[in-house]
């Protein structure tokens, strides 16, 4: 399992360089943007490429947590992400710390983009929107130049939604596996019911965490995008979620406990500081209250 995902992505980048379709690589079922992202990594020996990947993750973790970086190495989703070579945390870090020109990177993992993009675009200024739009167009243009029929190939290799739903680690995990079709339907419908709120929360912490709780596709490393706001309680809950479930590690674990803990801590903080008002939580609430 070590380096499993990283090796798939690495080989998909090599396939692009060789003029092959990345969908010829076993178990590669991501949008082609993932393979394009890994092209620079695939120019290097895999050990060196993985070392750079580790360094980048730790660098972003340090930028976010500073002296509290110890929590990153006590947080199961982040550790497992490094172990298999997933990029949820790295991708979110690059996008949020970069310019609007990088918003197109959200196409690499749409489930990550689903969580982080709403808050970001609501904070864009006039010309940031243009940059973001061109970014998406450029990424799509490159993808079709490299592989004109990649969308067809992607859909032909992508597993059924029920399969992804077995991995659920957010609130959909509560629906038992013997009702997997119900879980899959809820995880396709409810994300778009709750997504609009992600645009209107003022605080990025609340927006990302709330949307993550209802995101369509999550698994054991998805909570790593919440790394910036974890503390000792969330670290403990991350390991508790692992030990609460026995069996295949990919069949979902109750990591929604982490998101609930972050939101609860923020609620208590706002209440303590006497800032628990709609105006401090939602955009436009002051305007709305006057009408």
C-alpha positions as CSV (number, residue, x, y, z in Angstrom):
1,X,0.0,0.0,0.0
2,X,3.0,2.3,0.5
3,X,3.3,4.7,-2.4
4,X,0.3,3.0,-4.1
5,X,-1.5,6.1,-5.3
6,X,1.7,8.1,-5.8
7,X,3.0,5.4,-8.1
8,X,-0.2,5.4,-10.2
9,X,-0.1,9.1,-10.6
10,X,3.7,9.0,-11.3
11,X,3.1,6.4,-14.1
12,X,0.3,8.4,-15.5
13,X,2.6,11.3,-15.9
14,X,5.1,9.0,-17.6
15,X,2.4,7.9,-20.0
16,X,1.7,11.4,-21.0
17,X,5.4,12.0,-21.8
18,X,5.4,8.8,-23.8
19,X,2.5,9.8,-25.9
20,X,0.3,7.1,-24.3
21,X,-3.1,7.5,-22.7
22,X,-2.8,7.7,-18.9
23,X,-5.9,5.5,-18.8
24,X,-3.8,2.6,-19.9
25,X,-2.2,2.7,-16.4
26,X,-3.9,0.2,-14.1
27,X,-6.2,1.8,-11.5
28,X,-5.8,5.4,-12.9
29,X,-9.3,6.7,-13.0
30,X,-8.8,10.4,-12.2
31,X,-9.4,13.3,-14.6
32,X,-6.5,13.7,-17.0
33,X,-5.4,16.8,-15.1
34,X,-4.0,14.5,-12.4
35,X,-1.6,13.0,-15.0
36,X,-0.7,16.4,-16.3
37,X,0.1,17.6,-12.8
38,X,2.5,14.6,-12.3
39,X,4.4,15.1,-15.5
40,X,7.1,17.1,-13.8
41,X,7.4,14.5,-11.1
42,X,7.7,11.7,-13.7
43,X,10.8,13.4,-15.1
44,X,12.6,12.4,-11.9
45,X,13.4,9.0,-10.4
46,X,10.4,8.0,-8.4
47,X,12.2,8.0,-5.0
48,X,13.4,11.6,-5.6
49,X,10.0,12.6,-6.9
50,X,8.4,11.2,-3.7
51,X,10.9,13.0,-1.6
52,X,9.9,16.3,-3.2
53,X,6.3,15.4,-2.7
54,X,6.9,14.8,1.1
55,X,8.9,18.1,1.4
56,X,6.1,20.1,-0.3
57,X,3.5,18.6,2.0
58,X,5.5,19.3,5.2
59,X,6.3,22.8,3.9
60,X,2.6,23.6,3.5
61,X,1.8,22.0,6.9
62,X,4.5,24.2,8.5
63,X,3.1,27.3,6.8
64,X,-0.3,26.5,8.2
65,X,0.5,25.2,11.6
66,X,3.8,26.8,12.4
67,X,4.9,25.6,15.9
68,X,1.8,23.4,16.1
69,X,3.1,21.3,13.2
70,X,3.4,18.3,15.6
71,X,-0.3,17.9,15.2
72,X,0.2,17.2,11.5
73,X,2.3,14.1,12.4
74,X,-0.4,13.0,14.9
75,X,-3.3,13.3,12.5
76,X,-4.1,10.0,10.8
77,X,-5.6,11.4,7.5
78,X,-2.5,13.4,6.9
79,X,-0.1,10.6,7.7
80,X,-2.0,8.1,5.6
81,X,-2.1,10.7,2.7
82,X,1.7,10.8,2.8
83,X,1.9,7.1,3.1
84,X,0.0,6.3,-0.1
85,X,1.0,9.5,-1.9
86,X,-2.4,11.3,-2.2
87,X,-2.6,15.0,-3.0
88,X,-5.8,16.4,-1.4
89,X,-3.9,18.4,1.2
90,X,-1.1,19.5,-1.2
91,X,-3.6,20.5,-3.8
92,X,-5.7,22.6,-1.4
93,X,-2.6,24.2,0.0
94,X,-1.2,25.2,-3.5
95,X,-4.6,26.7,-4.5
96,X,-5.4,28.6,-1.4
97,X,-1.8,30.1,-1.1
98,X,-1.5,30.7,-4.8
99,X,-3.0,33.2,-7.2
100,X,-6.4,32.9,-9.0
101,X,-4.4,31.7,-12.0
102,X,-4.0,28.4,-10.1
103,X,-7.8,27.8,-9.5
104,X,-7.7,25.5,-12.6
105,X,-5.8,23.0,-10.4
106,X,-9.1,22.3,-8.7
107,X,-10.0,20.2,-11.8
108,X,-7.3,17.7,-10.8
109,X,-9.6,16.4,-8.0
110,X,-13.2,17.7,-8.4
111,X,-14.1,16.5,-4.9
112,X,-11.4,18.7,-3.4
113,X,-12.4,21.6,-5.6
114,X,-16.0,21.1,-4.5
115,X,-15.0,21.9,-0.9
116,X,-12.4,24.7,-1.4
117,X,-13.6,26.7,-4.4
118,X,-16.9,28.2,-3.1
119,X,-15.2,30.3,-0.4
120,X,-12.2,31.2,-2.6
121,X,-14.2,32.6,-5.5
122,X,-16.4,34.6,-3.1
123,X,-13.2,36.5,-2.0
124,X,-12.1,37.2,-5.6
125,X,-11.9,40.7,-6.8
126,X,-13.0,41.8,-10.3
127,X,-9.9,40.8,-12.2
128,X,-9.4,37.7,-10.1
129,X,-12.5,36.3,-11.6
130,X,-11.0,36.8,-15.1
131,X,-7.8,35.1,-14.1
132,X,-9.6,32.2,-12.6
133,X,-11.8,31.8,-15.7
134,X,-8.7,31.9,-18.0
135,X,-7.0,29.4,-15.7
136,X,-9.8,26.9,-16.1
137,X,-9.9,27.4,-19.9
138,X,-6.2,27.0,-20.2
139,X,-6.2,23.7,-18.2
140,X,-9.0,22.3,-20.3
141,X,-7.3,23.4,-23.6
142,X,-4.1,21.6,-22.6
143,X,-6.0,18.5,-21.6
144,X,-7.7,18.2,-25.0
145,X,-4.5,19.0,-26.9
146,X,-2.7,16.2,-25.0
147,X,-5.6,13.7,-25.2
148,X,-8.6,14.8,-27.3
149,X,-10.9,11.9,-26.2
150,X,-9.8,11.8,-22.5
151,X,-13.3,12.4,-21.2
152,X,-14.7,9.3,-22.9
153,X,-11.7,7.2,-21.7
154,X,-12.1,8.6,-18.1
155,X,-15.8,7.6,-17.9
156,X,-15.0,4.2,-19.3
157,X,-12.5,3.4,-16.5
158,X,-14.3,5.2,-13.6
159,X,-15.9,2.9,-11.1
160,X,-19.6,3.2,-10.3
161,X,-20.6,5.8,-7.7
162,X,-21.7,3.1,-5.3
163,X,-18.0,2.0,-5.2
164,X,-16.9,5.4,-4.1
165,X,-19.7,5.6,-1.6
166,X,-18.2,2.6,0.3
167,X,-15.3,4.9,1.1
168,X,-17.4,7.6,2.7
169,X,-15.8,9.2,5.7
170,X,-18.1,12.2,6.2
171,X,-21.7,12.2,7.3
172,X,-22.8,9.7,4.7
173,X,-20.8,7.1,6.6
174,X,-23.7,6.9,9.0
175,X,-25.8,5.2,6.3
176,X,-24.8,1.5,6.7
177,X,-23.1,-0.4,3.9
178,X,-26.0,-2.7,3.4
179,X,-27.9,0.4,2.2
180,X,-25.2,1.4,-0.1
181,X,-27.5,2.5,-2.9
182,X,-29.3,4.9,-0.5
183,X,-25.9,6.2,0.7
184,X,-24.8,6.7,-3.0
185,X,-28.1,8.6,-3.8
186,X,-27.8,10.8,-0.7
187,X,-24.1,11.6,-1.5
188,X,-25.1,12.7,-5.0
189,X,-28.1,14.8,-4.0
190,X,-27.3,16.4,-0.6
191,X,-24.0,18.0,-1.6
192,X,-25.8,20.3,-3.9
193,X,-28.4,21.1,-1.3
194,X,-25.8,22.2,1.2
195,X,-23.2,23.6,-1.2
196,X,-24.7,27.1,-1.5
197,X,-24.0,27.7,2.2
198,X,-20.3,27.2,1.4
199,X,-20.4,30.5,-0.6
200,X,-21.9,32.5,2.2
201,X,-19.8,31.7,5.2
202,X,-17.4,34.5,6.0
203,X,-14.8,32.3,7.6
204,X,-12.8,29.8,5.5
205,X,-12.6,27.4,8.3
206,X,-16.4,27.1,8.7
207,X,-17.0,27.1,4.9
208,X,-14.4,24.3,4.1
209,X,-15.4,22.2,7.1
210,X,-19.1,22.4,6.6
211,X,-18.9,21.6,2.9
212,X,-16.5,18.8,3.6
213,X,-19.1,17.2,5.9
214,X,-21.5,16.9,2.9
215,X,-19.0,16.5,0.0
216,X,-19.9,13.9,-2.6
217,X,-16.7,11.8,-2.4
218,X,-14.6,11.4,0.7
219,X,-12.3,8.7,2.1
220,X,-9.7,8.2,4.9
221,X,-7.3,10.9,3.7
222,X,-9.9,13.6,2.6
223,X,-10.0,15.3,6.1
224,X,-6.3,16.2,5.5
225,X,-7.6,19.4,3.8
226,X,-8.8,20.5,7.3
227,X,-5.2,20.2,8.7
228,X,-4.9,23.9,9.2
229,X,-7.5,23.9,12.0
230,X,-6.8,20.7,13.9
231,X,-5.6,20.4,17.5
232,X,-5.1,17.6,20.0
233,X,-8.8,16.8,20.1
234,X,-9.0,16.3,16.4
235,X,-5.8,14.2,16.4
236,X,-7.4,11.9,19.0
237,X,-10.7,11.7,17.1
238,X,-8.8,10.8,13.9
239,X,-7.3,7.7,15.6
240,X,-10.5,6.9,17.4
241,X,-12.3,6.8,14.0
242,X,-9.7,4.2,12.9
243,X,-10.1,2.0,15.9
244,X,-13.9,2.2,15.9
245,X,-14.0,0.4,12.5
246,X,-12.4,-3.0,11.9
247,X,-11.9,-4.5,8.5
248,X,-10.9,-3.0,5.2
249,X,-9.3,0.4,5.8
250,X,-10.9,1.8,2.6
251,X,-14.5,0.9,3.6
252,X,-15.0,4.2,5.3
253,X,-14.4,5.5,8.8
254,X,-16.3,8.1,10.9
255,X,-13.9,11.0,10.2
256,X,-16.9,13.4,10.2
257,X,-16.2,13.6,14.0
258,X,-13.2,15.8,13.1
259,X,-15.3,18.3,11.1
260,X,-18.0,18.4,13.8
261,X,-15.3,19.0,16.4
262,X,-13.8,21.9,14.5
263,X,-17.2,23.6,14.0
264,X,-18.1,23.0,17.6
265,X,-14.8,24.6,18.8
266,X,-15.5,27.6,16.5
267,X,-19.1,27.9,17.9
268,X,-17.8,27.9,21.5
269,X,-15.1,30.4,20.6
270,X,-17.6,32.8,19.0
271,X,-20.0,32.4,21.9
272,X,-17.3,33.1,24.5
273,X,-16.2,36.2,22.6
274,X,-19.9,37.3,22.3
275,X,-19.5,37.2,18.5
276,X,-22.1,34.5,17.8
277,X,-24.2,36.5,15.4
278,X,-25.3,36.0,11.8
279,X,-23.3,39.0,10.8
280,X,-20.1,37.3,12.0
281,X,-21.0,34.0,10.3
282,X,-22.7,34.8,7.0
283,X,-22.0,37.3,4.2
284,X,-24.6,39.9,3.4
285,X,-26.4,39.1,6.7
286,X,-26.3,42.8,7.8
287,X,-27.9,43.9,4.5
288,X,-30.4,41.1,4.7
289,X,-31.4,42.1,8.2
290,X,-32.3,45.6,7.1
291,X,-34.7,44.5,4.4
